[in-house]
Amino acid sequence: MTVLDCGTGEGTTIIPILQKLGMQSGFGIDSSISRVLWAQRNAASAGINLNLAVSDLGQLPLNDNAVDVVVTVHALEPNHGREGELIRELGRVARRFMFLIEPDFEKASKRQKERMMKLGYLED
């Protein structure tokens, strides 16, 4: 099984997932080179072979159906207006599953909604 973490940041989500699944390798994409470099260090410290790339989520450098599982954790939220485009792109590379862990605007408190709107986060 192959797992891709989109918006991987420092790898703090994908590394424990891979460890829990007993996997020694995975993939991560982030738009920030500095965060990818931290992910590389964190993965090496954990003994995980994390194949990393810097990329926009709307143009993933992978073939169709390239990975079994695509995961996002708060990676779509700051892309208000691009939701459809990004989800289509994630679906293009996902062979089997997508797990999109994002904030729920509809169930958020008034204060949370105000913050999400201010930052341009997803609303629907």
N, C-alpha and C positions, 0 to 999 in steps of 0.2 A: 504494500500500500504506500502511496505517496501523498504527502500533506504539504500544502502551500499556505503560508500565513501572509495575507495581504495587509500591508500596513504593520509590518512586523515590529517596527520600532527597535528596541534594544533586544528583542528576542525573548522577553520575559513571559510571554504567553506560549509561544510555540515550543520553547525548550522543555517546560514542564509537561506539556501535552505529549511530546515525543517520548519523554522519559516514562510517563504513565503508560503509554502504549508499548513500551519496550522497544522503541525504534531508535536506531543510531543515526538517522539522517532525515533531513527534510528540506524544505525550500522556504525562503522568505523574501518578500518584496517590500520596499519602502521608498518614499520619494526623497528621503534625507540621507545623504552619504554619511553624515556624522552618526546617525542612529544605526545605520547598517554596520558601520565599523564597530560600534559598541556591541551589536548583536553578534558579530564575528568573535569578539573577545569573550563574550558571555557563553557562546556555544562551545568555544575551545575549552574554556574552564570546566564546562559540564561534560566534556567528552562527546559532544554531538557534532556531526558533520552537517552544518547548516549551509546550504547553497544559497547565496544571497545575491540580489541584484537591486540596483536603484532604478525605479521606474514609476511612471504615473499609472494608477490603477486602471485608467482608460485605455492603456496601450501596453498590455503585458507582453514581455518578450518570450512568449511560450507558444507552442503549437496548439491547435485545437485538441481537446481531450488529453492534455499533457499530464494532469495529475488526478489522483482519485478524489481527493478532498480539498476544497478551498475553505479557508477560515478567515473571517474578519472579526476583529474586536474593536469597536469604536473607530473603525477606519473609514466607513462610509459617511459618518455623521457630519464631518466638516465639508461635505461636497454637495450642499443644497443645490438642486437644479440638475445635477448630473446623475441622480440615482439610477434611472433607467439605463443610461449608457454604461455605467459602472457595473451594474448587476448583469447586464448582457455580456460584458467582457469577462467577468468572473465565471459566468456560466459557460462561456466558450471554452475555457481551459479546464473546467471541472468535468471529469469523466463520470463521477458517481454522485457526489454530495457537495452541498454548500451549506456552511453554518455561518450565518450572519448575525453576530451578537452586537446589537446596536441599541441606543437608548430608545425608549418608547415615548414619543412626544405626547400622544393622546393620554397616557396614564401619568404623565409628569405633573408635578405640582405647579402652581402658578409661577413661582420663583424659577423653577427649572425651565419652564417653557419660555419665560422672558430671556433667560440666559441662552437657551438654544436659538431663539430667534435673533438675538443680538450677534451671535457667532456664526449665523448662517447654517445651522445644523439642519438635518432632516426634520421634516414636520409630518409627513404622511407615511 
